[in-house]
Amino acid sequence: MAFPEPKPKKPELPKKLVQNLECKQGAVRAVRFNVDGNYCLTCGSDKSLKLWNPHKGTLLKTYSGHGYEVLDAAG
């Protein structure tokens, strides 16, 4: 009888504050992280999305030009 492969562990959320991001997007409507937590996307009332490295606190790219405030993002 073959045993199933163990499932990989899900990454755990940090128990303490890792980084404080200064988004400057007005109200931040949503924050989405990728699976391994190396990137995050913030959605703001200033009609932009911002891609971040949350560990370093660095802004990687700004996506602007949306007609309305950005309420959420899905992948």
Contacts in CASP RR format, 6 or more apart in sequence:
PFRMAT RR
TARGET T0000
AUTHOR 0000-0000-0000
METHOD contacts of the structure
MODEL  1
MAFPEPKPKKPELPKKLVQNLECKQGAVRAVRFNVDGNYCLTCGSDKSLK
LWNPHKGTLLKTYSGHGYEVLDAAG
11 35 0 8 1.000
11 36 0 8 1.000
11 37 0 8 1.000
18 54 0 8 1.000
18 55 0 8 1.000
19 54 0 8 1.000
19 55 0 8 1.000
19 56 0 8 1.000
19 57 0 8 1.000
21 40 0 8 1.000
21 42 0 8 1.000
21 52 0 8 1.000
21 54 0 8 1.000
21 57 0 8 1.000
23 42 0 8 1.000
23 44 0 8 1.000
23 50 0 8 1.000
24 46 0 8 1.000
25 42 0 8 1.000
25 43 0 8 1.000
25 44 0 8 1.000
25 45 0 8 1.000
25 46 0 8 1.000
25 48 0 8 1.000
25 50 0 8 1.000
26 44 0 8 1.000
26 45 0 8 1.000
26 46 0 8 1.000
27 44 0 8 1.000
27 45 0 8 1.000
27 69 0 8 1.000
28 42 0 8 1.000
28 43 0 8 1.000
28 44 0 8 1.000
28 45 0 8 1.000
29 43 0 8 1.000
29 44 0 8 1.000
29 45 0 8 1.000
29 69 0 8 1.000
29 70 0 8 1.000
29 71 0 8 1.000
29 72 0 8 1.000
30 42 0 8 1.000
30 43 0 8 1.000
30 44 0 8 1.000
30 70 0 8 1.000
30 71 0 8 1.000
30 72 0 8 1.000
30 73 0 8 1.000
31 40 0 8 1.000
31 41 0 8 1.000
31 42 0 8 1.000
31 43 0 8 1.000
32 40 0 8 1.000
32 41 0 8 1.000
32 43 0 8 1.000
32 72 0 8 1.000
32 73 0 8 1.000
32 74 0 8 1.000
32 75 0 8 1.000
33 39 0 8 1.000
33 40 0 8 1.000
33 41 0 8 1.000
33 54 0 8 1.000
34 40 0 8 1.000
37 54 0 8 1.000
38 53 0 8 1.000
38 54 0 8 1.000
38 55 0 8 1.000
39 51 0 8 1.000
39 52 0 8 1.000
39 53 0 8 1.000
39 54 0 8 1.000
39 60 0 8 1.000
40 51 0 8 1.000
40 52 0 8 1.000
40 54 0 8 1.000
41 49 0 8 1.000
41 50 0 8 1.000
41 51 0 8 1.000
41 52 0 8 1.000
41 73 0 8 1.000
42 49 0 8 1.000
42 50 0 8 1.000
42 52 0 8 1.000
43 49 0 8 1.000
43 70 0 8 1.000
43 71 0 8 1.000
43 72 0 8 1.000
43 73 0 8 1.000
44 69 0 8 1.000
44 70 0 8 1.000
45 69 0 8 1.000
45 70 0 8 1.000
46 69 0 8 1.000
47 64 0 8 1.000
47 65 0 8 1.000
47 66 0 8 1.000
47 67 0 8 1.000
47 68 0 8 1.000
47 69 0 8 1.000
47 70 0 8 1.000
48 62 0 8 1.000
48 63 0 8 1.000
48 64 0 8 1.000
48 65 0 8 1.000
48 66 0 8 1.000
48 70 0 8 1.000
49 62 0 8 1.000
49 63 0 8 1.000
49 64 0 8 1.000
49 66 0 8 1.000
49 70 0 8 1.000
49 73 0 8 1.000
50 59 0 8 1.000
50 61 0 8 1.000
50 62 0 8 1.000
50 63 0 8 1.000
51 59 0 8 1.000
51 60 0 8 1.000
51 61 0 8 1.000
51 62 0 8 1.000
51 63 0 8 1.000
52 58 0 8 1.000
52 59 0 8 1.000
52 60 0 8 1.000
53 60 0 8 1.000
END
